[in-house]
Amino acid sequence: MLNASSILITGAAGGIGTALAKAYAAPGVHLFLGDIEAERLGSLASQCRSLEAQTWSTVVDVTNRKAMATWITQSHQIRPLDLIIALAGISRGTFSREETPEETRAVFAVNLDGMLNTVEPAIPLFRQRGRGQIALMSSLAGCRGFPVAPSYCATKAAIRVYGEGLRARLLRENILVSVINPGFVKSPMTDANPYPMPFRLSAERAARIIKNKLAKGKARICFPGPLAAGAFLLSLVPPSWIDRFIKLK
């Protein structure tokens, strides 16, 4: 079991990020929380401090490469980081409205550039220390493209494949990479979905699963089981067979 006591989380003020920060908050734990939402981030930091975790919060935009590198480096100087969790992500588009070109680019910028802006400064720090762990937030939505949010699906697929390759590359250097692939988790993002969401979990339940699996150094963290199995099977079905069922009316 990996014992992470110094943890940095991007997108910390979101649903899963908030639940994860609280799950890790405890005496002796150092939390470095980042998000673009200042008010929610400040409230979360106060809650984590009330749980006796040493907590630092930073309002930061993950698309700002320089700001991210500065924040991660400074956090590591305060307390050498054991675990970095790249959660920041957005989705746009609905059944009734397509993504605009600007929204598509924003999704790619936050989800992909934001992830790279988190990972790239972390790797040299972990290499210098001789160990570390990186967790990347993908999604079961990355199993194939869906018409409601094609950019979201595309970025999550890219994160999954990148994370798997990165794990294989860094494992020999005692740096673990885990890819998180959740199904539906209750959050402001999923609350906006107008369609049924089978097996939707609370953010707190999802955080417990993620924390437990990260402590075991799992390469893939896929949940809930039935939805993960369905997503895998769906990825094997020829597109021509299922387009008629998922196309927008």
FIKOLZA-1660 file (N, C-alpha, C; in steps of 0.1 Angstrom, whole numbers, plus 5000, padded with zeros to 4 digits):
% residues 249
   i   px   py   pz ch aa at
   1 5008 4988 5000  A  M  N
   1 5000 5000 5000  A  M CA
   1 5009 5013 5000  A  M  C
   2 5005 5022 4991  A  L  N
   2 5013 5034 4990  A  L CA
   2 5007 5044 5000  A  L  C
   3 5015 5051 5008  A  N  N
   3 5011 5060 5018  A  N CA
   3 5014 5074 5014  A  N  C
   4 5005 5081 5007  A  A  N
   4 5006 5094 5003  A  A CA
   4 5002 5104 5014  A  A  C
   5 5012 5112 5018  A  S  N
   5 5009 5122 5028  A  S CA
   5 5010 5136 5023  A  S  C
   6 5015 5138 5011  A  S  N
   6 5016 5151 5004  A  S CA
   6 5010 5150 4991  A  S  C
   7 4998 5157 4989  A  I  N
   7 4990 5154 4977  A  I CA
   7 4986 5168 4971  A  I  C
   8 4987 5168 4958  A  L  N
   8 4983 5180 4950  A  L CA
   8 4972 5176 4941  A  L  C
   9 4961 5184 4941  A  I  N
   9 4949 5181 4933  A  I CA
   9 4945 5193 4925  A  I  C
  10 4944 5191 4912  A  T  N
  10 4938 5201 4903  A  T CA
  10 4923 5199 4902  A  T  C
  11 4916 5210 4899  A  G  N
  11 4902 5208 4898  A  G CA
  11 4896 5204 4911  A  G  C
  12 4902 5209 4922  A  A  N
  12 4899 5204 4936  A  A CA
  12 4885 5209 4940  A  A  C
  13 4880 5220 4934  A  A  N
  13 4867 5225 4939  A  A CA
  13 4855 5218 4931  A  A  C
  14 4858 5209 4922  A  G  N
  14 4847 5202 4916  A  G CA
  14 4842 5191 4924  A  G  C
  15 4832 5183 4919  A  G  N
  15 4825 5173 4927  A  G CA
  15 4835 5162 4932  A  G  C
  16 4842 5156 4923  A  I  N
  16 4851 5145 4928  A  I CA
  16 4863 5151 4935  A  I  C
  17 4868 5162 4930  A  G  N
  17 4879 5169 4936  A  G CA
  17 4877 5172 4951  A  G  C
  18 4865 5178 4954  A  T  N
  18 4861 5181 4967  A  T CA
  18 4861 5169 4976  A  T  C
  19 4854 5159 4971  A  A  N
  19 4853 5146 4979  A  A CA
  19 4866 5140 4981  A  A  C
  20 4875 5140 4971  A  L  N
  20 4888 5134 4973  A  L CA
  20 4897 5142 4983  A  L  C
  21 4896 5155 4982  A  A  N
  21 4903 5163 4992  A  A CA
  21 4899 5160 5006  A  A  C
  22 4886 5159 5008  A  K  N
  22 4881 5156 5022  A  K CA
  22 4885 5142 5026  A  K  C
  23 4885 5133 5016  A  A  N
  23 4889 5119 5019  A  A CA
  23 4903 5118 5024  A  A  C
  24 4912 5126 5018  A  Y  N
  24 4926 5126 5022  A  Y CA
  24 4929 5134 5034  A  Y  C
  25 4920 5144 5037  A  A  N
  25 4923 5153 5048  A  A CA
  25 4924 5146 5061  A  A  C
  26 4935 5148 5068  A  A  N
  26 4937 5141 5081  A  A CA
  26 4949 5147 5088  A  A  C
  27 4951 5145 5101  A  P  N
  27 4963 5150 5107  A  P CA
  27 4976 5144 5100  A  P  C
  28 4986 5152 5098  A  G  N
  28 4998 5147 5092  A  G CA
  28 4998 5148 5077  A  G  C
  29 4987 5151 5071  A  V  N
  29 4986 5151 5056  A  V CA
  29 4987 5166 5052  A  V  C
  30 4995 5168 5040  A  H  N
  30 4996 5181 5034  A  H CA
  30 4989 5181 5021  A  H  C
  31 4980 5190 5020  A  L  N
  31 4971 5191 5008  A  L CA
  31 4974 5204 5000  A  L  C
  32 4976 5203 4987  A  F  N
  32 4978 5215 4979  A  F CA
  32 4967 5214 4969  A  F  C
  33 4957 5223 4970  A  L  N
  33 4945 5223 4963  A  L CA
  33 4945 5235 4953  A  L  C
  34 4942 5232 4940  A  G  N
  34 4941 5242 4930  A  G CA
  34 4928 5242 4922  A  G  C
  35 4923 5253 4919  A  D  N
  35 4911 5254 4910  A  D CA
  35 4910 5268 4906  A  D  C
  36 4901 5270 4896  A  I  N
  36 4899 5284 4891  A  I CA
  36 4887 5290 4898  A  I  C
  37 4879 5283 4906  A  E  N
  37 4868 5288 4913  A  E CA
  37 4872 5292 4927  A  E  C
  38 4875 5305 4929  A  A  N
  38 4881 5309 4942  A  A CA
  38 4872 5307 4954  A  A  C
  39 4859 5310 4953  A  E  N
  39 4851 5309 4964  A  E CA
  39 4849 5295 4969  A  E  C
  40 4846 5286 4960  A  R  N
  40 4845 5272 4964  A  R CA
  40 4858 5266 4969  A  R  C
  41 4869 5270 4963  A  L  N
  41 4882 5265 4967  A  L CA
  41 4885 5269 4981  A  L  C
  42 4882 5282 4984  A  G  N
  42 4884 5287 4998  A  G CA
  42 4876 5279 5008  A  G  C
  43 4864 5277 5005  A  S  N
  43 4855 5269 5014  A  S CA
  43 4860 5255 5016  A  S  C
  44 4865 5249 5005  A  L  N
  44 4870 5235 5007  A  L CA
  44 4883 5235 5015  A  L  C
  45 4892 5245 5013  A  A  N
  45 4904 5245 5021  A  A CA
  45 4901 5247 5036  A  A  C
  46 4891 5255 5039  A  S  N
  46 4887 5256 5053  A  S CA
  46 4882 5243 5059  A  S  C
  47 4874 5236 5051  A  Q  N
  47 4869 5223 5056  A  Q CA
  47 4881 5213 5058  A  Q  C
  48 4890 5213 5049  A  C  N
  48 4902 5204 5051  A  C CA
  48 4910 5208 5063  A  C  C
  49 4912 5220 5065  A  R  N
  49 4919 5225 5077  A  R CA
  49 4912 5221 5090  A  R  C
  50 4898 5221 5089  A  S  N
  50 4891 5217 5101  A  S CA
  50 4892 5202 5104  A  S  C
  51 4897 5194 5094  A  L  N
  51 4900 5180 5096  A  L CA
  51 4914 5178 5099  A  L  C
  52 4921 5189 5102  A  E  N
  52 4935 5189 5107  A  E CA
  52 4945 5186 5097  A  E  C
  53 4942 5188 5084  A  A  N
  53 4952 5186 5073  A  A CA
  53 4959 5200 5071  A  A  C
  54 4972 5200 5069  A  Q  N
  54 4979 5212 5065  A  Q CA
  54 4975 5215 5050  A  Q  C
  55 4969 5226 5048  A  T  N
  55 4962 5228 5035  A  T CA
  55 4966 5242 5029  A  T  C
  56 4970 5241 5017  A  W  N
  56 4973 5253 5009  A  W CA
  56 4964 5253 4997  A  W  C
  57 4958 5265 4994  A  S  N
  57 4949 5266 4982  A  S CA
  57 4954 5276 4973  A  S  C
  58 4953 5274 4960  A  T  N
  58 4958 5283 4950  A  T CA
  58 4948 5284 4939  A  T  C
  59 4944 5296 4936  A  V  N
  59 4935 5299 4924  A  V CA
  59 4944 5299 4912  A  V  C
  60 4942 5289 4903  A  V  N
  60 4951 5287 4892  A  V CA
  60 4943 5281 4880  A  V  C
  61 4946 5286 4868  A  D  N
  61 4940 5281 4856  A  D CA
  61 4949 5271 4850  A  D  C
  62 4944 5258 4848  A  V  N
  62 4953 5248 4844  A  V CA
  62 4958 5250 4829  A  V  C
  63 4952 5259 4822  A  T  N
  63 4956 5261 4808  A  T CA
  63 4968 5271 4808  A  T  C
  64 4971 5277 4819  A  N  N
  64 4983 5286 4820  A  N CA
  64 4995 5278 4824  A  N  C
  65 5003 5274 4814  A  R  N
  65 5015 5265 4816  A  R CA
  65 5025 5271 4826  A  R  C
  66 5028 5283 4825  A  K  N
  66 5038 5289 4834  A  K CA
  66 5033 5289 4849  A  K  C
  67 5020 5293 4850  A  A  N
  67 5015 5294 4864  A  A CA
  67 5014 5280 4870  A  A  C
  68 5010 5270 4862  A  M  N
  68 5010 5257 4867  A  M CA
  68 5023 5251 4872  A  M  C
  69 5033 5254 4864  A  A  N
  69 5047 5250 4867  A  A CA
  69 5052 5256 4880  A  A  C
  70 5049 5269 4881  A  T  N
  70 5053 5276 4893  A  T CA
  70 5046 5271 4906  A  T  C
  71 5033 5269 4905  A  W  N
  71 5025 5263 4916  A  W CA
  71 5030 5250 4920  A  W  C
  72 5032 5241 4911  A  I  N
  72 5036 5227 4914  A  I CA
  72 5050 5227 4920  A  I  C
  73 5059 5235 4914  A  T  N
  73 5073 5235 4920  A  T CA
  73 5073 5241 4934  A  T  C
  74 5065 5252 4936  A  Q  N
  74 5065 5258 4949  A  Q CA
  74 5059 5249 4960  A  Q  C
  75 5048 5242 4955  A  S  N
  75 5042 5232 4965  A  S CA
  75 5052 5221 4969  A  S  C
  76 5060 5216 4959  A  H  N
  76 5070 5206 4962  A  H CA
  76 5080 5211 4971  A  H  C
  77 5084 5224 4970  A  Q  N
  77 5094 5229 4979  A  Q CA
  77 5089 5230 4993  A  Q  C
  78 5076 5233 4995  A  I  N
  78 5070 5233 5008  A  I CA
  78 5070 5220 5015  A  I  C
  79 5066 5210 5007  A  R  N
  79 5065 5196 5012  A  R CA
  79 5066 5187 5000  A  R  C
  80 5077 5179 4999  A  P  N
  80 5079 5170 4987  A  P CA
  80 5066 5162 4984  A  P  C
  81 5061 5163 4972  A  L  N
  81 5049 5157 4968  A  L CA
  81 5050 5142 4966  A  L  C
  82 5040 5135 4971  A  D  N
  82 5039 5120 4969  A  D CA
  82 5030 5117 4958  A  D  C
  83 5019 5125 4956  A  L  N
  83 5009 5121 4947  A  L CA
  83 5003 5134 4941  A  L  C
  84 5002 5134 4928  A  I  N
  84 4996 5145 4920  A  I CA
  84 4984 5139 4913  A  I  C
  85 4972 5145 4915  A  I  N
  85 4959 5140 4909  A  I CA
  85 4954 5151 4900  A  I  C
  86 4955 5148 4887  A  A  N
  86 4950 5158 4876  A  A CA
  86 4935 5156 4873  A  A  C
  87 4927 5163 4880  A  L  N
  87 4912 5162 4879  A  L CA
  87 4906 5172 4870  A  L  C
  88 4912 5183 4868  A  A  N
  88 4905 5195 4862  A  A CA
  88 4900 5191 4848  A  A  C
  89 4887 5193 4846  A  G  N
  89 4881 5190 4833  A  G CA
  89 4868 5197 4831  A  G  C
  90 4864 5199 4819  A  I  N
  90 4851 5205 4816  A  I CA
  90 4844 5197 4804  A  I  C
  91 4831 5199 4803  A  S  N
  91 4824 5193 4791  A  S CA
  91 4814 5204 4786  A  S  C
  92 4811 5203 4774  A  R  N
  92 4801 5213 4768  A  R CA
  92 4792 5205 4758  A  R  C
  93 4781 5211 4754  A  G  N
  93 4772 5205 4745  A  G CA
  93 4761 5197 4752  A  G  C
  94 4750 5196 4746  A  T  N
  94 4738 5189 4751  A  T CA
  94 4731 5182 4740  A  T  C
  95 4720 5175 4744  A  F  N
  95 4712 5169 4733  A  F CA
  95 4706 5179 4724  A  F  C
  96 4702 5191 4730  A  S  N
  96 4695 5201 4722  A  S CA
  96 4704 5211 4716  A  S  C
  97 4717 5212 4719  A  R  N
  97 4726 5222 4714  A  R CA
  97 4740 5216 4712  A  R  C
  98 4745 5218 4700  A  E  N
  98 4759 5213 4696  A  E CA
  98 4769 5222 4703  A  E  C
  99 4781 5216 4705  A  E  N
  99 4792 5224 4709  A  E CA
  99 4796 5235 4699  A  E  C
 100 4799 5247 4703  A  T  N
 100 4804 5256 4694  A  T CA
 100 4819 5254 4691  A  T  C
 101 4825 5259 4681  A  P  N
 101 4839 5257 4679  A  P CA
 101 4847 5262 4690  A  P  C
 102 4843 5273 4696  A  E  N
 102 4850 5279 4708  A  E CA
 102 4849 5270 4720  A  E  C
 103 4838 5264 4722  A  E  N
 103 4836 5254 4733  A  E CA
 103 4845 5242 4731  A  E  C
 104 4845 5237 4719  A  T  N
 104 4853 5225 4716  A  T CA
 104 4868 5228 4719  A  T  C
 105 4873 5239 4715  A  R  N
 105 4887 5243 4718  A  R CA
 105 4889 5245 4733  A  R  C
 106 4879 5250 4740  A  A  N
 106 4881 5252 4754  A  A CA
 106 4881 5238 4761  A  A  C
 107 4873 5229 4757  A  V  N
 107 4874 5215 4763  A  V CA
 107 4888 5209 4761  A  V  C
 108 4893 5210 4749  A  F  N
 108 4906 5204 4746  A  F CA
 108 4917 5212 4754  A  F  C
 109 4915 5225 4755  A  A  N
 109 4926 5232 4763  A  A CA
 109 4926 5228 4778  A  A  C
 110 4914 5228 4784  A  V  N
 110 4913 5224 4798  A  V CA
 110 4917 5210 4801  A  V  C
 111 4911 5201 4793  A  N  N
 111 4912 5187 4796  A  N CA
 111 4926 5181 4792  A  N  C
 112 4931 5185 4780  A  L  N
 112 4944 5180 4775  A  L CA
 112 4955 5189 4779  A  L  C
 113 4955 5201 4775  A  D  N
 113 4966 5210 4779  A  D CA
 113 4967 5211 4794  A  D  C
 114 4956 5212 4801  A  G  N
 114 4956 5212 4815  A  G CA
 114 4963 5200 4822  A  G  C
 115 4960 5189 4816  A  M  N
 115 4966 5176 4821  A  M CA
 115 4981 5177 4818  A  M  C
 116 4985 5181 4806  A  L  N
 116 5000 5181 4803  A  L CA
 116 5007 5192 4812  A  L  C
 117 5000 5203 4814  A  N  N
 117 5006 5213 4823  A  N CA
 117 5007 5209 4837  A  N  C
 118 5000 5198 4841  A  T  N
 118 5002 5193 4854  A  T CA
 118 5012 5182 4855  A  T  C
 119 5013 5173 4845  A  V  N
 119 5022 5162 4844  A  V CA
 119 5036 5166 4842  A  V  C
 120 5038 5175 4832  A  E  N
 120 5052 5179 4827  A  E CA
 120 5060 5185 4839  A  E  C
 121 5055 5194 4847  A  P  N
 121 5064 5199 4858  A  P CA
 121 5066 5188 4869  A  P  C
 122 5057 5179 4870  A  A  N
 122 5058 5169 4881  A  A CA
 122 5068 5158 4878  A  A  C
 123 5070 5154 4866  A  I  N
 123 5079 5143 4863  A  I CA
 123 5094 5146 4867  A  I  C
 124 5099 5158 4864  A  P  N
 124 5113 5161 4868  A  P CA
 124 5114 5161 4883  A  P  C
 125 5104 5166 4890  A  L  N
 125 5105 5166 4905  A  L CA
 125 5105 5152 4910  A  L  C
 126 5096 5143 4905  A  F  N
 126 5096 5129 4909  A  F CA
 126 5109 5121 4906  A  F  C
 127 5114 5124 4894  A  R  N
 127 5127 5118 4890  A  R CA
 127 5138 5122 4900  A  R  C
 128 5138 5134 4903  A  Q  N
 128 5149 5139 4912  A  Q CA
 128 5147 5133 4926  A  Q  C
 129 5135 5131 4930  A  R  N
 129 5132 5125 4943  A  R CA
 129 5134 5109 4943  A  R  C
 130 5132 5103 4931  A  G  N
 130 5133 5089 4930  A  G CA
 130 5120 5081 4932  A  G  C
 131 5109 5088 4933  A  R  N
 131 5096 5082 4934  A  R CA
 131 5085 5092 4933  A  R  C
 132 5073 5087 4931  A  G  N
 132 5061 5096 4930  A  G CA
 132 5050 5089 4923  A  G  C
 133 5038 5095 4924  A  Q  N
 133 5026 5089 4918  A  Q CA
 133 5018 5100 4911  A  Q  C
 134 5013 5097 4899  A  I  N
 134 5005 5106 4891  A  I CA
 134 4992 5099 4888  A  I  C
 135 4981 5106 4890  A  A  N
 135 4968 5100 4887  A  A CA
 135 4961 5110 4877  A  A  C
 136 4956 5104 4866  A  L  N
 136 4950 5112 4855  A  L CA
 136 4935 5108 4854  A  L  C
 137 4927 5118 4853  A  M  N
 137 4912 5116 4853  A  M CA
 137 4908 5114 4838  A  M  C
 138 4905 5102 4834  A  S  N
 138 4899 5099 4822  A  S CA
 138 4884 5097 4824  A  S  C
 139 4877 5088 4817  A  S  N
 139 4863 5085 4819  A  S CA
 139 4859 5073 4810  A  S  C
 140 4849 5066 4815  A  L  N
 140 4843 5056 4806  A  L CA
 140 4837 5061 4793  A  L  C
 141 4835 5074 4793  A  A  N
 141 4830 5081 4781  A  A CA
 141 4841 5081 4770  A  A  C
 142 4853 5078 4774  A  G  N
 142 4864 5077 4764  A  G CA
 142 4865 5064 4756  A  G  C
 143 4855 5055 4759  A  C  N
 143 4855 5043 4752  A  C CA
 143 4852 5044 4737  A  C  C
 144 4844 5055 4734  A  R  N
 144 4840 5058 4720  A  R CA
 144 4834 5072 4719  A  R  C
 145 4833 5078 4708  A  G  N
 145 4827 5091 4707  A  G CA
 145 4812 5091 4708  A  G  C
 146 4806 5100 4715  A  F  N
 146 4792 5101 4717  A  F CA
 146 4788 5115 4712  A  F  C
 147 4776 5116 4705  A  P  N
 147 4773 5129 4698  A  P CA
 147 4770 5140 4707  A  P  C
 148 4767 5138 4720  A  V  N
 148 4763 5148 4729  A  V CA
 148 4776 5157 4732  A  V  C
 149 4787 5150 4734  A  A  N
 149 4799 5157 4738  A  A CA
 149 4811 5151 4731  A  A  C
 150 4813 5152 4718  A  P  N
 150 4824 5145 4712  A  P CA
 150 4838 5150 4716  A  P  C
 151 4839 5163 4720  A  S  N
 151 4852 5167 4724  A  S CA
 151 4856 5162 4738  A  S  C
 152 4846 5160 4746  A  Y  N
 152 4849 5155 4760  A  Y CA
 152 4853 5140 4758  A  Y  C
 153 4846 5132 4750  A  C  N
 153 4850 5118 4748  A  C CA
 153 4864 5117 4742  A  C  C
 154 4867 5126 4732  A  A  N
 154 4880 5126 4726  A  A CA
 154 4891 5129 4736  A  A  C
 155 4889 5139 4744  A  T  N
 155 4900 5142 4754  A  T CA
 155 4902 5131 4764  A  T  C
 156 4891 5125 4768  A  K  N
 156 4892 5114 4778  A  K CA
 156 4898 5102 4772  A  K  C
 157 4896 5099 4760  A  A  N
 157 4903 5088 4753  A  A CA
 157 4917 5091 4752  A  A  C
 158 4921 5103 4749  A  A  N
 158 4935 5107 4748  A  A CA
 158 4942 5106 4761  A  A  C
 159 4936 5110 4772  A  I  N
 159 4942 5110 4785  A  I CA
 159 4944 5095 4789  A  I  C
 160 4934 5086 4786  A  R  N
 160 4936 5072 4790  A  R CA
 160 4948 5066 4783  A  R  C
 161 4949 5068 4770  A  V  N
 161 4960 5062 4762  A  V CA
 161 4973 5068 4766  A  V  C
 162 4974 5081 4768  A  Y  N
 162 4986 5088 4772  A  Y CA
 162 4990 5083 4786  A  Y  C
 163 4981 5081 4795  A  G  N
 163 4984 5077 4808  A  G CA
 163 4990 5063 4808  A  G  C
 164 4984 5054 4800  A  E  N
 164 4988 5040 4800  A  E CA
 164 5003 5040 4794  A  E  C
 165 5005 5047 4784  A  G  N
 165 5019 5048 4778  A  G CA
 165 5029 5054 4788  A  G  C
 166 5024 5064 4795  A  L  N
 166 5033 5071 4804  A  L CA
 166 5037 5062 4816  A  L  C
 167 5027 5054 4820  A  R  N
 167 5030 5044 4831  A  R CA
 167 5041 5035 4827  A  R  C
 168 5040 5029 4815  A  A  N
 168 5050 5020 4810  A  A CA
 168 5063 5026 4809  A  A  C
 169 5064 5039 4806  A  R  N
 169 5077 5046 4805  A  R CA
 169 5083 5049 4818  A  R  C
 170 5075 5053 4828  A  L  N
 170 5080 5057 4841  A  L CA
 170 5082 5047 4851  A  L  C
 171 5076 5035 4849  A  L  N
 171 5075 5025 4860  A  L CA
 171 5089 5021 4864  A  L  C
 172 5099 5021 4855  A  R  N
 172 5113 5017 4858  A  R CA
 172 5120 5027 4867  A  R  C
 173 5114 5039 4867  A  E  N
 173 5120 5050 4875  A  E CA
 173 5112 5051 4889  A  E  C
 174 5104 5041 4892  A  N  N
 174 5097 5041 4905  A  N CA
 174 5087 5053 4906  A  N  C
 175 5081 5056 4894  A  I  N
 175 5071 5066 4893  A  I CA
 175 5058 5059 4888  A  I  C
 176 5048 5059 4895  A  L  N
 176 5035 5052 4891  A  L CA
 176 5026 5062 4885  A  L  C
 177 5019 5057 4875  A  V  N
 177 5009 5065 4868  A  V CA
 177 4996 5056 4868  A  V  C
 178 4985 5062 4873  A  S  N
 178 4972 5055 4873  A  S CA
 178 4962 5063 4865  A  S  C
 179 4954 5056 4858  A  V  N
 179 4943 5063 4850  A  V CA
 179 4930 5060 4856  A  V  C
 180 4922 5070 4859  A  I  N
 180 4909 5069 4866  A  I CA
 180 4899 5069 4855  A  I  C
 181 4890 5059 4854  A  N  N
 181 4880 5058 4844  A  N CA
 181 4866 5057 4851  A  N  C
 182 4860 5067 4856  A  P  N
 182 4847 5066 4863  A  P CA
 182 4836 5066 4853  A  P  C
 183 4824 5061 4857  A  G  N
 183 4812 5062 4850  A  G CA
 183 4805 5075 4855  A  G  C
 184 4792 5075 4857  A  F  N
 184 4785 5087 4861  A  F CA
 184 4787 5089 4876  A  F  C
 185 4792 5101 4879  A  V  N
 185 4794 5105 4893  A  V CA
 185 4786 5118 4895  A  V  C
 186 4779 5118 4906  A  K  N
 186 4771 5130 4909  A  K CA
 186 4780 5143 4911  A  K  C
 187 4777 5153 4902  A  S  N
 187 4785 5165 4903  A  S CA
 187 4777 5175 4895  A  S  C
 188 4781 5188 4896  A  P  N
 188 4775 5198 4887  A  P CA
 188 4775 5195 4873  A  P  C
 189 4785 5188 4868  A  M  N
 189 4786 5184 4854  A  M CA
 189 4775 5174 4850  A  M  C
 190 4774 5164 4858  A  T  N
 190 4764 5154 4855  A  T CA
 190 4750 5158 4859  A  T  C
 191 4748 5167 4868  A  D  N
 191 4735 5172 4872  A  D CA
 191 4728 5179 4860  A  D  C
 192 4736 5183 4850  A  A  N
 192 4731 5190 4838  A  A CA
 192 4726 5180 4828  A  A  C
 193 4729 5168 4829  A  N  N
 193 4725 5158 4819  A  N CA
 193 4710 5155 4820  A  N  C
 194 4703 5156 4809  A  P  N
 194 4688 5154 4809  A  P CA
 194 4684 5139 4806  A  P  C
 195 4694 5130 4806  A  Y  N
 195 4691 5116 4803  A  Y CA
 195 4694 5107 4815  A  Y  C
 196 4689 5095 4815  A  P  N
 196 4692 5086 4826  A  P CA
 196 4707 5083 4827  A  P  C
 197 4711 5081 4839  A  M  N
 197 4726 5078 4842  A  M CA
 197 4726 5066 4851  A  M  C
 198 4727 5054 4845  A  P  N
 198 4727 5042 4853  A  P CA
 198 4739 5041 4862  A  P  C
 199 4737 5036 4874  A  F  N
 199 4748 5033 4883  A  F CA
 199 4755 5046 4888  A  F  C
 200 4748 5057 4887  A  R  N
 200 4755 5069 4891  A  R CA
 200 4758 5069 4906  A  R  C
 201 4771 5072 4909  A  L  N
 201 4776 5071 4923  A  L CA
 201 4777 5085 4929  A  L  C
 202 4776 5086 4942  A  S  N
 202 4779 5099 4949  A  S CA
 202 4794 5102 4947  A  S  C
 203 4797 5115 4948  A  A  N
 203 4811 5119 4947  A  A CA
 203 4819 5112 4959  A  A  C
 204 4813 5111 4970  A  E  N
 204 4820 5106 4982  A  E CA
 204 4824 5091 4980  A  E  C
 205 4814 5083 4974  A  R  N
 205 4817 5069 4971  A  R CA
 205 4828 5068 4960  A  R  C
 206 4827 5076 4950  A  A  N
 206 4838 5076 4940  A  A CA
 206 4851 5079 4946  A  A  C
 207 4852 5089 4955  A  A  N
 207 4864 5093 4961  A  A CA
 207 4870 5081 4969  A  A  C
 208 4862 5074 4976  A  R  N
 208 4867 5062 4984  A  R CA
 208 4873 5052 4975  A  R  C
 209 4866 5049 4964  A  I  N
 209 4871 5039 4954  A  I CA
 209 4885 5044 4949  A  I  C
 210 4885 5056 4945  A  I  N
 210 4898 5062 4939  A  I CA
 210 4909 5061 4949  A  I  C
 211 4907 5066 4961  A  K  N
 211 4917 5066 4971  A  K CA
 211 4922 5052 4974  A  K  C
 212 4913 5043 4975  A  N  N
 212 4917 5029 4978  A  N CA
 212 4926 5023 4967  A  N  C
 213 4921 5025 4954  A  K  N
 213 4928 5019 4943  A  K CA
 213 4942 5026 4941  A  K  C
 214 4942 5039 4943  A  L  N
 214 4955 5046 4942  A  L CA
 214 4965 5041 4952  A  L  C
 215 4961 5038 4964  A  A  N
 215 4969 5033 4974  A  A CA
 215 4975 5020 4970  A  A  C
 216 4968 5012 4962  A  K  N
 216 4973 4999 4957  A  K CA
 216 4981 5001 4944  A  K  C
 217 4982 5013 4939  A  G  N
 217 4990 5015 4927  A  G CA
 217 4984 5010 4914  A  G  C
 218 4971 5009 4914  A  K  N
 218 4965 5003 4902  A  K CA
 218 4967 5011 4890  A  K  C
 219 4969 5004 4878  A  A  N
 219 4971 5011 4866  A  A CA
 219 4958 5017 4861  A  A  C
 220 4947 5009 4861  A  R  N
 220 4934 5014 4857  A  R CA
 220 4925 5013 4869  A  R  C
 221 4917 5024 4870  A  I  N
 221 4907 5024 4881  A  I CA
 221 4894 5027 4874  A  I  C
 222 4886 5016 4871  A  C  N
 222 4874 5017 4863  A  C CA
 222 4862 5013 4872  A  C  C
 223 4852 5021 4873  A  F  N
 223 4840 5018 4881  A  F CA
 223 4828 5027 4876  A  F  C
 224 4816 5022 4879  A  P  N
 224 4812 5010 4886  A  P CA
 224 4814 4998 4876  A  P  C
 225 4815 4986 4882  A  G  N
 225 4818 4974 4874  A  G CA
 225 4809 4972 4862  A  G  C
 226 4796 4972 4864  A  P  N
 226 4787 4969 4853  A  P CA
 226 4788 4979 4841  A  P  C
 227 4790 4992 4845  A  L  N
 227 4791 5002 4834  A  L CA
 227 4804 5001 4827  A  L  C
 228 4815 4997 4835  A  A  N
 228 4828 4996 4829  A  A CA
 228 4828 4984 4819  A  A  C
 229 4821 4973 4823  A  A  N
 229 4820 4962 4813  A  A CA
 229 4812 4965 4801  A  A  C
 230 4801 4973 4803  A  G  N
 230 4793 4977 4791  A  G CA
 230 4801 4986 4782  A  G  C
 231 4809 4996 4788  A  A  N
 231 4817 5005 4780  A  A CA
 231 4827 4997 4772  A  A  C
 232 4834 4987 4778  A  F  N
 232 4843 4979 4770  A  F CA
 232 4837 4972 4759  A  F  C
 233 4825 4966 4761  A  L  N
 233 4818 4959 4751  A  L CA
 233 4814 4968 4740  A  L  C
 234 4810 4980 4743  A  L  N
 234 4805 4990 4734  A  L CA
 234 4817 4994 4724  A  L  C
 235 4829 4994 4730  A  S  N
 235 4840 4998 4722  A  S CA
 235 4844 4988 4711  A  S  C
 236 4839 4975 4713  A  L  N
 236 4842 4965 4704  A  L CA
 236 4832 4964 4693  A  L  C
 237 4820 4970 4694  A  V  N
 237 4809 4969 4684  A  V CA
 237 4812 4978 4672  A  V  C
 238 4811 4973 4660  A  P  N
 238 4813 4982 4648  A  P CA
 238 4804 4994 4649  A  P  C
 239 4809 5005 4645  A  P  N
 239 4802 5018 4646  A  P CA
 239 4789 5017 4638  A  P  C
 240 4789 5010 4627  A  S  N
 240 4777 5010 4618  A  S CA
 240 4765 5003 4625  A  S  C
 241 4768 4994 4635  A  W  N
 241 4758 4987 4642  A  W CA
 241 4751 4996 4653  A  W  C
 242 4758 5005 4658  A  I  N
 242 4752 5013 4669  A  I CA
 242 4749 5027 4666  A  I  C
 243 4753 5032 4654  A  D  N
 243 4751 5046 4651  A  D CA
 243 4736 5050 4652  A  D  C
 244 4728 5040 4648  A  R  N
 244 4713 5043 4647  A  R CA
 244 4707 5045 4661  A  R  C
 245 4714 5040 4671  A  F  N
 245 4709 5041 4685  A  F CA
 245 4714 5053 4692  A  F  C
 246 4726 5058 4688  A  I  N
 246 4731 5069 4696  A  I CA
 246 4731 5083 4688  A  I  C
 247 4727 5083 4676  A  K  N
 247 4727 5095 4668  A  K CA
 247 4716 5104 4674  A  K  C
 248 4719 5117 4673  A  L  N
 248 4709 5127 4677  A  L CA
 248 4697 5128 4668  A  L  C
 249 4685 5130 4673  A  K  N
 249 4673 5131 4665  A  K CA
 249 4673 5144 4657  A  K  C
% end
